[in-house]
Amino acid sequence: MAGEHPMTLSDAPQGVPERPPGAAFRGPETASRSLQERLAGHFFRLCAALAALAAAAVAVTLASETALFFAQVSPVRFFTELAWTPVAEEPRFGVLPLLAATAQITAGAAVVAFPLGLLTAIYLEYYSDPRADGILSAALVVLAAIPTVVYGYVALDFVTPALRNIWPSIEAYNGISACLVVGIMILPTVALLSRSALKAVPPSLVDAGLALGASPGRILVRGILPAASRGIAAALALAVARAAGETMIVTLAAGNQARLTWSPLEGLRTLTAYIAQASMGDAPAGTLEYRALFAVATVLFAFTFAVHALGGWLAGGRARQGSVRQ
Amino acid sequence: MSAPGSGPGPSPRPSPADAPRDAPPARAPVFSLGDLSVHFGGRPALSGVSLDIPRGRIVALIGPSGCGKTTLLRALNRMNELIPGARTTGSVRFDGAELYRPETDPVEVRRRVGMVFQEAALFPGSVFDNVAFGPRASGFRGDLHALAEEVLTAAGMWADLGQDPDVPAASLSAGQRQRVCIARALAVRPQVLLLDEPTSALDATATARIESLVHSLLPRLTVVLATNDLRLAARSSSVTAYVDRGELVEYGPTETLFTNPSDERTESYLTGRVR
């Protein structure tokens, strides 16, 4: 370092310490504040606590019912059996068919949405003129605003019939139409979040590449994309979390047949589709089938939470990595 | 010096020979600008600038923020044309050849006229990856490691890195990053280095290191330095241009310009008076 002070905006070497965010009205002058002011502070805290209470209530309900389920069905059976027939004469509770269906459709949707979304983001950020940018960005917002039930209907009544021209044997409910349509549904998430990741790359990095005599393609592949990689991965993770939790499209497009299949032309039942169907009321409270619902919900929750947390961690760490800026 | 001095430039066409003419007379200027104007979307950013940039020296461009310093700098390696709506008129002769001829390849221009920016943005990866970026882009076939050692030494970074260029770029301090940016620019072996406020985010120590590094590049390189740091400009350059509202107000030997400016606008700027 040779006596040189690393100087960054975040760690000023001396002077007044930075105020932690959120502490603006929390100083030692509290005592001198009026009753009204203090009551207002408590009221705000109560409102903020509601979100935490709701999350805790959901987690506790899920956990307790799931525990009751596992008291009757061993976790080993739950995770190894290959059939999900909770209302059969001899019910079987193998979650794998549901989990595999969710994984297949989520992965298929990511395969559709990731390249399309990333290339769209690159086009918008680096190649489009303001007019094209305006139109396409608006289109993405419209895409994001379409209710999922409409997407599901489109999958069932338009996409599957169109696919029948390619594969005449395709079932009315099938995995591939769900993949395509869920992929389109999460496309705006991938495109818009990837674009923010690209926007966070300093323009001077692009200028530096050009000033070094590099072609735009090289700057993009060797400079910009590595710099934005973490943000792009976060965009994908958040989109995948949405796809995994998606219910309406997969129920309408892929149906509700719990079976372990790798054929994209056959119907499937995802974790969410099962929960939606079973919670419609035909599982009386307290029965094993009712508790199975919570066990499945816990699996789904664990999956989406993990992917979501990964996305949040990647997005949060974006500032620390990637393009190195002062 | 064949550029026409016909611009509406305020001062008579300057020929910055601060330097005693001890250099051989054959040392023609690196750049000769004639009536150079740049417009962005019809708005003038630079009007009628004519000047010569002497070879092997540091030329400072000073002036208030938004005065056109950066535009002038970026005109010298055709970076302005990357901004939509930019239009450049007039003449920029680089080593006697017109820079803005249609058949001139801007990529080749940028390899010969390197540039370092205010924000020391490095590519992700190691210091070596950064330094190798330019040579790799131009299909360099030689020994990249030897080249990296050479330019990092020239930029005063070789010792800082403990002779290990595989250090992650992200681990460096702001001043070190800027020196890596300079090493990265040197790796394509430019004849001219354009520095756009390279020290504005640095403290005095880091600035001093950049300054001595830039001096060590002379006289093989010509350096054009746009800066808001008047003391840096006064200390380091031999010729200074004062630019204001897109016009070249005054251009001459640094010492003269700073101690005895001939234009009232230069004087008010240097003394911090609000006009």
Chai-1 contact restraints between the chains, C-beta under 6 A:
chainA,res_idxA,chainB,res_idxB,connection_type,confidence,min_distance_angstrom,max_distance_angstrom,comment,restraint_id
A,E4,B,S173,contact,1.0,0.0,6.0,A-B,restraint_1
A,E4,B,G175,contact,1.0,0.0,6.0,A-B,restraint_2
A,E4,B,T205,contact,1.0,0.0,6.0,A-B,restraint_3
A,E4,B,A206,contact,1.0,0.0,6.0,A-B,restraint_4
A,H5,B,D203,contact,1.0,0.0,6.0,A-B,restraint_5
A,P6,B,S173,contact,1.0,0.0,6.0,A-B,restraint_6
A,M7,B,A174,contact,1.0,0.0,6.0,A-B,restraint_7
A,M7,B,D203,contact,1.0,0.0,6.0,A-B,restraint_8
A,P202,B,E119,contact,1.0,0.0,6.0,A-B,restraint_9
A,P202,B,A121,contact,1.0,0.0,6.0,A-B,restraint_10
A,S204,B,F117,contact,1.0,0.0,6.0,A-B,restraint_11
A,S204,B,E119,contact,1.0,0.0,6.0,A-B,restraint_12
A,S204,B,A121,contact,1.0,0.0,6.0,A-B,restraint_13
A,L205,B,A121,contact,1.0,0.0,6.0,A-B,restraint_14
A,D207,B,F117,contact,1.0,0.0,6.0,A-B,restraint_15
A,A211,B,R110,contact,1.0,0.0,6.0,A-B,restraint_16
A,A211,B,M115,contact,1.0,0.0,6.0,A-B,restraint_17
A,L212,B,F133,contact,1.0,0.0,6.0,A-B,restraint_18
A,L212,B,G134,contact,1.0,0.0,6.0,A-B,restraint_19
A,L212,B,V188,contact,1.0,0.0,6.0,A-B,restraint_20
A,G213,B,V107,contact,1.0,0.0,6.0,A-B,restraint_21
A,G213,B,R110,contact,1.0,0.0,6.0,A-B,restraint_22
A,G213,B,R111,contact,1.0,0.0,6.0,A-B,restraint_23
A,G213,B,A137,contact,1.0,0.0,6.0,A-B,restraint_24
A,G213,B,S138,contact,1.0,0.0,6.0,A-B,restraint_25
A,A214,B,A137,contact,1.0,0.0,6.0,A-B,restraint_26
A,R218,B,A137,contact,1.0,0.0,6.0,A-B,restraint_27
A,G223,B,F123,contact,1.0,0.0,6.0,A-B,restraint_28
A,P226,B,P124,contact,1.0,0.0,6.0,A-B,restraint_29
A,A227,B,P124,contact,1.0,0.0,6.0,A-B,restraint_30
A,G322,B,P124,contact,1.0,0.0,6.0,A-B,restraint_31
A,S323,B,A121,contact,1.0,0.0,6.0,A-B,restraint_32
A,V324,B,L122,contact,1.0,0.0,6.0,A-B,restraint_33
A,V324,B,A169,contact,1.0,0.0,6.0,A-B,restraint_34
A,V324,B,A170,contact,1.0,0.0,6.0,A-B,restraint_35
A,R325,B,E119,contact,1.0,0.0,6.0,A-B,restraint_36
A,R325,B,A121,contact,1.0,0.0,6.0,A-B,restraint_37
A,Q326,B,A120,contact,1.0,0.0,6.0,A-B,restraint_38
A,Q326,B,A174,contact,1.0,0.0,6.0,A-B,restraint_39
A,Q326,B,A201,contact,1.0,0.0,6.0,A-B,restraint_40
